[in-house]
Amino acid sequence: MLTRKECSALRGMAILAIVLHNYCHWLRGSVQVNEYTFSAVNNERLLNALLHPDWSLPVQLLSYFGHYGVPVFLFLSGFGLVMKYSQEVKALPFIRYNYLKLFRMMIIGFVFFLIVDRLTPGAHHYDLPDIVSQLLMFNNLLPQPDKVIWPGPFWFFGLMMQLYIIYRLFIHRRHWGFVAALVVLSLVVQLPFLHDADTLNRLRYNCISGMLPFGIGVAAGRLSPRLMQLTWQRWQWTVVLLTSAVLTLLLCLWAPTWLLASAGVIGVMVALVKLLPSTVLNWLTWTGGISAAMFVAHPTLRKIFIPISHQGDVYAGLLIYLMATFVVSWLFMMIINKMSKPKL
């Protein structure tokens, strides 16, 4: 279904979406995202931006849709776990291995952020439990996680740890019905709280928000041998792309269907990677290779460079931030590759 190169290109597209989103949604006047909670006002502002486009439209689209790079990573994680672990693997070694794999990239970005945060205005106040819970990746479970997790994007590490545990305990080498049941359960749990922002926010900081794209990835991995027998033409992938794009926009507009929007985004991204010319695909593949480093580097660089955009030079600040992210991530990747790799 997806080659290694295409998976890496998908990671490249997803990390670019996340990096750009996490800058754009901090800008004054940008359309805010429906990520942890749902707001009809945000949708009204998005539709207004689409109907009356101006120079800020790219910023508005990235601010609203860029966070959907996270479900793409979750899809790839589910897909990759099925491809990698066809044989039985013991639970504790599996959990330990994946924790250390996440930790070796998280610690570099976290320390880098702590240093720069202390040296720049607006330093965050950390309590001991905040730091310990980040290092052990359970801060998603604490009350008001959006106030505890700093830098904010690092909530992803706790989310991934939860999904790794769920995969090994409830999905690995089990009937497909377990995956389907977990996906349905995650959606049903959220429905009663669609208009209870505090509760929904806390729920969606955890694995409940990620079960749908993760489950789709697991299903795609298990169906991959059959799907590889299908040969789709470019026009068919174009239909998938356009249909998924329209579907994603429509799903975002109503609270209950908003919970399903990540499925449409996955359709868009997979179709895109099948349609892109080889030159672009090669560049995205390289970007996907440093995506882990980009994820941990960009929160710090955002804090350094976003004042440029706040002073009025929006796209100049965005470009400098993006260039710095690539360079620092390349350096981070060299450090990560020198670190001892965990063994299963």
Buried (B, 14 or more C-beta within 10 A) or exposed (E): BBEEBBBBBBBBBBBBBBBBBBBBBBBEEBBBBBBBBBEEEBBEBBEEBBEEEEEBEBBBBBBBBBBBBBBBBBBBBBBBBBBEBEEEBEEEEBBBBBBBBBBBBBBBBBEBBBEBBEEEEEEEEEEEEBEEBBBEBBBBBBEEBEEBBBBEBBBBBBBBBBBBBBBBEEBBEEEEEBBEEBBEEBBEEBEEBBEEEEBBBBBBBBBBBBBBBBBBBBBBBBEBEEEEEEEEEEEEBEEBBEBBBEBBBEBBBBBEEBBBBBBBBBBBBBBBBBBBEEEBBBEBBBBBBBBBBBBBBBBBBBBBBBEBBEEEEBEEBBBBBBEBBBEBBBEBBEEBEEEEEBEE
